[in-house]
Structure formats: C-alpha cells, structure tokens
Amino acid sequence: MVNRLPIDELMKFVMPVTETGCWLWLGTTKDDYGHIMIDGEDICADKLSWESQHGSLQNNQRLLHKCKIRCCINPDHLTPVNN
C-alpha cells in the first residue's frame, strides 16, 4: 500500500498517552481497531501508521500490538507477524 495520508494528518485522529506511549485512535473503529476511509477505501489505521514509518507489509503479514491496545497506532508498538 502506498501511504496516502501524511503522518501529521493521521495524528489529527490520535490522542497520545504519555504514560504508555500509546497513540490512541479516536476515529472510527471496528472491533476496537482504528479504521479510516481514504478515497472510498476502508483502511486499518494501524497499518497506515506502520507503513508510513516502515514501508509496506508483506502479503502474508499482519500487525501485532505489543502494548495489547487494539486502538493504538504507534508504529513503535506494532510488529509484523506472519499469518
């Protein structure tokens, strides 16, 4: 996926939590995971955040939240794992 939203635009939907370092998604959620519509496409906010910092995930990968907070989109709290 090509990052279609600059990180500063993405951060408009986030509340940083100083104590944990989490970036809590305040926009739309599905099953507690952040989602955003861009050009009519529903995109996972955590994936968008990860890819803005680290590049695209491989097709067989998904993101694991090391902090265990589903709505966190801090790329430092995300790690790719194989499906």
C-alpha positions in Angstrom: 0.0 0.0 0.0 1.2 3.5 -0.8 0.8 5.8 2.1 -1.9 8.1 1.1 -2.1 10.2 4.3 0.8 12.1 5.8 1.6 11.1 9.4 0.7 14.7 10.6 -2.8 14.3 9.1 -3.1 10.8 10.7 -2.1 12.3 14.0 -5.2 14.6 14.0 -7.2 11.4 14.9 -4.9 10.4 17.7 -4.6 11.0 21.4 -1.0 10.3 22.6 -0.8 8.8 26.1 2.4 9.9 27.8 2.4 7.2 30.4 2.3 4.3 28.0 3.5 5.8 24.7 0.3 4.6 23.0 -1.3 6.7 20.3 -5.0 6.0 20.8 -7.1 6.2 17.6 -10.1 8.5 18.2 -11.7 8.0 14.8 -13.9 5.1 13.5 -13.2 1.7 15.0 -14.2 -1.9 14.1 -13.7 -4.5 16.9 -11.7 -1.8 18.7 -9.2 -1.4 15.8 -8.9 2.0 14.1 -10.2 2.5 10.6 -10.2 5.4 8.2 -11.8 5.9 4.8 -9.4 7.2 2.1 -10.7 7.6 -1.5 -13.6 5.3 -0.7 -11.4 2.5 0.7 -11.6 1.3 4.3 -8.0 1.2 5.7 -6.8 0.0 9.0 -5.2 2.9 10.9 -2.5 0.8 12.5 -1.4 -0.5 9.1 -1.4 3.0 7.7 0.7 4.2 10.6 3.2 1.3 10.3 3.6 1.7 6.6 4.2 5.5 6.9 7.2 4.7 9.1 8.5 1.3 7.9 7.1 0.6 4.4 4.6 -2.0 3.2 3.8 -5.2 4.9 4.3 -8.4 3.0 1.0 -10.1 1.8 1.3 -12.8 4.4 1.8 -10.4 7.4 -0.5 -8.7 9.9 0.4 -6.4 12.8 0.6 -7.4 16.4 0.0 -4.8 19.1 2.8 -5.3 21.6 1.0 -3.0 24.0 -2.2 -5.1 23.7 -4.2 -1.9 23.0 -6.1 -2.5 19.8 -6.8 1.2 19.0 -3.1 2.1 19.4 -1.4 3.1 16.2 2.0 4.0 17.5 4.3 2.2 15.0 6.8 1.5 17.8 4.1 -0.6 19.5 3.4 -2.6 16.3 5.3 -5.6 15.0 4.6 -7.5 11.8 3.9 -11.3 12.2 3.1 -13.9 9.6 -0.5 -15.1 9.3 
